Amino acid sequence: MNTHKNNKPRSSDWRQVVQRLLKAEMSKRGTKYQDLSDRLLNIGVDQSADNLRNKINKGIMGADLLLQIMYVLNMRRIERDDIVEMFVDMGCQLDGN
């Protein structure tokens, strides 16, 4: 939960959004970390289940891995409103349009 005074998101809050997003998508599809590892290997990306669990739980990974995960999970898109909603749930206020 965001506890800083101005309720502006920090880097750790963005990482939490990545974590929530990927875990939700994996849950929707009934995908376990080993399944995700196997799917990634099918497109030439070698990531162990433990490594994926660690990266997703921390919400820290390169953009390339994020896109590869989105691809193998057959994610269609990330909606801006979904991101805003996750921040609201965490008590953060995003500025902007």
C-alpha positions in Angstrom: 0.0 0.0 0.0 1.2 3.5 -0.9 1.9 5.4 2.3 3.8 8.5 1.1 2.4 11.9 1.7 1.4 13.0 -1.8 0.0 9.6 -2.9 2.1 9.8 -6.1 3.2 6.4 -7.3 6.8 5.4 -6.8 8.8 2.8 -8.7 7.8 0.2 -6.2 4.2 0.9 -6.9 4.7 0.5 -10.7 6.4 -2.9 -10.0 3.4 -3.9 -7.9 1.2 -3.1 -10.9 3.3 -5.4 -13.1 3.1 -8.1 -10.5 -0.7 -7.8 -10.1 -1.2 -7.7 -13.9 0.8 -10.8 -14.7 -0.5 -12.8 -11.8 -4.1 -12.0 -12.7 -3.5 -13.0 -16.4 -1.8 -16.2 -15.3 -4.7 -17.0 -12.9 -7.3 -16.3 -15.6 -5.6 -18.9 -17.8 -4.8 -21.4 -15.0 -1.1 -21.0 -15.9 1.5 -22.1 -13.4 5.1 -20.8 -13.5 6.4 -24.1 -15.0 3.7 -23.8 -17.8 4.9 -20.3 -18.4 8.5 -21.4 -18.5 7.6 -24.1 -21.0 5.7 -21.7 -23.2 8.6 -19.3 -23.2 11.0 -22.0 -24.2 8.8 -22.8 -27.2 9.6 -19.3 -28.5 13.3 -19.6 -27.6 13.3 -17.8 -24.3 15.0 -19.9 -21.5 13.6 -18.8 -18.1 13.2 -21.3 -15.3 10.0 -21.5 -13.3 11.8 -20.3 -10.2 13.4 -17.3 -12.1 10.0 -16.3 -13.5 8.4 -16.6 -10.0 11.1 -14.3 -8.6 10.8 -11.7 -11.4 7.0 -11.6 -11.4 6.8 -11.5 -7.6 9.2 -8.6 -7.6 7.6 -7.0 -10.6 11.0 -6.5 -12.1 11.9 -7.6 -15.6 13.0 -6.2 -18.9 10.5 -4.9 -21.4 11.5 -7.8 -23.7 10.5 -10.4 -21.1 7.3 -8.6 -20.3 6.3 -8.6 -24.0 7.3 -12.3 -24.4 5.2 -13.2 -21.4 2.3 -11.3 -22.8 2.7 -13.1 -26.1 2.8 -16.6 -24.7 -0.2 -15.8 -22.4 -2.0 -14.5 -25.4 -2.8 -11.3 -23.7 -4.6 -9.0 -26.1 -3.8 -5.6 -24.4 -3.2 -3.8 -21.3 -5.9 -1.2 -20.8 -4.9 2.2 -19.3 -8.1 2.2 -17.2 -7.0 -1.1 -15.6 -3.7 0.4 -14.7 -5.4 3.5 -13.2 -7.8 1.2 -11.2 -4.9 -0.8 -9.8 -3.2 2.4 -8.6 -6.5 3.6 -7.0 -6.8 0.3 -5.2 -3.2 0.8 -3.9 -4.1 4.4 -2.7 -2.1 6.1 -5.4 -3.2 9.0 -7.5 -1.9 9.3 -11.1 -1.7 12.7 -12.7 -2.3 13.2 -16.3 -5.0 12.7 -18.9 
